[in-house]
Amino acid sequence: MNIATTLILSAGLMIGMPLAQAATRQAKTDLVVAPLATTSELAQQPSEDILLRVDGAGTPYLYVEQQQEARLVVLNVDDLAHVKIVASVETGVNRPFDFVQPISDTLEQIRFRDGSGSTLLNLQKAKSPQIVNVAHTVAEPVEALGNSGYLFVMTNPTQLPASIARRDYWVTDNGRPLQTITGVTRIAERPDTGTVFLLSAQGITVIRNLSTEQQYAAEEAVLEHN
C-alpha cells in the first residue's frame, strides 16, 4: 500500500494519548484516524466482520456483518466524509462466518466458524448480497478450474472451537505516533485511496491518507475526460 502509515502489531501494547495531543499531531500529517462516519443505526449492534469490495462501476462498498451474521449492512464508502448505509440484508443463516477470499469479481468465499466448512457469497448485485448453496458447505482448499471454474471439496459438518485473534495496532506517520486502536479483529484495505478500515469492539475505525485520496481523485477525473 502506498501510504506513509505504519501499523505496528503490538501484543498487549496499551499506549494512551490525550485527545488534544493526538489532534495536534494529526494536524501535521496527511493521515486522519477517526471512527467511521455513519448513522447511529450501525453502532446499535456489534459487528463481527467486514469486507470491502468495489463493484463494476467502481463504487466501493463496505459489508458489515451483524446479529451473528444474520444481517449484512451495506455501506457506500466512496465519500468517506459522508458514508451512507444503502442496504440492510438478511442473510438467511444463523451461523457466524468469516470472509475468506475473493473467488471472482462477484463471489467471495466465506467460512463458518463452527467448523462446518465454507460456501459462497454472491455480490453480483452489490446492494443485495446473497449467500448461495448454504445447504452444502465445503472444505478448503479451493482449486481453480480454467478461467472461471472452481473445485470445492465437500465435507461433513463438525463442531470445532472458533477463536478470533484480537490485536492492538499503533498508527504512526514518519515515526510520529498518531493513535492506538485496541482489540482489532478485522482489517479491510483500499490501496487506490490508501484507506484502511479496522474493526474492533469499539466499532469501525478509518485511517485515511488525504494526499493519496486527492491523487486518486485527480487520476479518475483525467480518465473521465478522456
Secondary structure, DSSP 8 states (H G I E B T S, - for coil): --SSEEEEEETT------HHHHHHHHTTSSEEEEE----HHHHTS-EEEEEEEE-TTS-EEEEEEETTTTEEEEEE-SSTTS-EEEEEEE-S--S-EEEEEESSSSEEEEEETTTTEEEEEE-SSTTS-EEE-TTS-EEEEEEEETTTEEEEEE------------EEEEEEETTEEEEEEEEE-EEEEETTTTEEEEEETTEEEEEEEHHHHHHHHHHHHHHHH-
